[in-house]
């Protein structure tokens, strides 16, 4: 339970959304959120997690409250990177794009190719 709470803190800090809110944005029900992130989202998520781990090792938090503060700090590292990237590109990093959206065109191409082979 505490791990899930810390994950939510990290995710909210860098993306502005809890994991549940993030899944709703992407239209996911039981699918894995990570599997449905864009490369940039995944990289920033990993930066947030790695930063949290590094800060935790440097500060050695003793209580859950201390760990929550570290999770917030680690997420903030990735948030700074996200905001900078969005400012430079003019595009939002956190999007509703998911694996289903990305794979659909590929599936349609496969269906068309199957139909062509049948002819």
N, C-alpha and C positions, 0 to 999 in steps of 0.2 A: 504494500500500500504506500509506504514512504517513497519507494523507488518511483512509482507512478506519479506521485505528487511532485517529486523533484524533476522528473521528466517534463511535467506540465509547466513548471516554473521556468525551466530552460527554454522550452518551446515558445512559451508566451513572451519571454524576454527578447528573443531574437525575431520572432515572426509577428508578434502582436496578437497571437491566438493561442488558446489552449489546444491540446491535441484533439479534443473532441470538436472544437470549433473548426479546426483545420480540416478534419475529416468531413465535416458537413460542407465546408467550402468546396471540397473536391468531389462531393457526392458519393462518398464511400460509406458502406454499411459495415461489412465484416472484413473488407480488404485491409491490407497492411498499409499504413500511411507512408512509411519509408519507400515501399515499392512503387508508390504513386507520386513521388516527388520528382520535380525536374532536377537536372544535374545541379543547377545553381542552388535550389532549395536544399538538396541533399548535402552539398558542400558546406553551406552555411550551418546546417544542422550539426554536421560533424565538427565544424569549427567551434560551435557552441559547446558541444560535449567535450571535446579535447581541451578547450579553455577551462571548462569547469573542473575537469580532472587535474589539470596543471595547477590551478588556483587552490584546489583542495589539498594537493600534495604539498604546496608551499605554505598553506596556513593551518593545515591539520585541524579541521573543525571538530568540535567535541560533541555538540548537540545537534538535534535535527534542525533547530532554528538556525544554527551556524551553517549547516549544510545548505539550507534554503537560501541563505544570503550568498553563499558561494555559487549556487546554481543560478541565481539572478545575475551575479557578476559575470559568470561564464557566458550566459545567454546575451548579456549586453555587449560583449566583445563582438559576437556575430551580428548583433543588431547594428552596430556602428558600420560594419562592412556592408550590410544590406542597404542601409540608408545611403551610404556613399555610392554604391553601385547604382541604386535607383536614381540618384541625382545625376550621375554621369550618363546613364542610358535613357532616362525618361520613361522607363518601364518598371512596373511592379514586379518584384521577385516572387512573392507569394501569390500564386494564381490557382484557378480552379482546374487547370490542366492536370489530367491524371493518365494512367496507363491506358484506360479504356479509350480516352480521346485520342491518344497518340497511336494506339494499335488499330483503331477502326479503319483508317485508310488502308493500312497494310492488309487487313482481313478482306476488305472489298477488292483489292487488287488480286488477292489469291482466288477469290470467288470468280472474278472475271477470267483469270487465267485458266481455271478449271473448265469454265464454260467454253472457252476457245478450244481447249483440248478435246472436248466432246464432239465438236463440229467436224 
